[in-house]
Amino acid sequence: MTVRRGEILFEMVRIGAYLKVTAVDPVTNTEAAVIGPPAAGIAALQAAAVRKLDYVNRRRKAEAER
């Protein structure tokens, strides 16, 4: 379960035959990156980066509650 509460910033960098997409949550100052083929599509790579960002935020929250 994911709740979006604001904006997410994206950075895209071409690295050889691949595209690196970094998603940044400006509220938590957390970032997560994925690398994939440009043929996968920008929207798919951005969605994967957002899922990873959500995972990282949930994990950080769980660790802080310990």
C-alpha positions, -999 to 999 in steps of 0.1 A, spaced: 0 0 0 15 33 -11 2 68 -4 16 96 -25 16 129 -7 35 152 -29 58 157 -58 86 134 -69 116 148 -88 132 127 -116 166 128 -131 174 108 -163 209 101 -175 219 81 -205 248 57 -197 259 39 -228 231 17 -240 211 22 -207 191 49 -190 195 57 -153 163 71 -137 166 86 -102 135 95 -82 139 120 -54 114 126 -26 120 162 -16 101 158 17 122 130 31 153 139 10 155 103 -2 165 91 -36 163 58 -54 177 49 -88 170 22 -114 188 14 -146 172 -1 -176 170 -1 -214 155 30 -230 132 7 -250 114 -1 -218 100 35 -219 105 64 -197 71 59 -179 80 23 -170 114 33 -157 100 62 -137 73 38 -122 100 14 -112 120 42 -96 89 53 -76 83 18 -64 119 15 -52 117 50 -36 85 39 -17 103 7 -6 133 27 7 110 51 26 91 23 42 123 5 52 138 37 67 105 43 86 105 7 99 142 10 110 135 43 128 106 26 148 129 0 162 
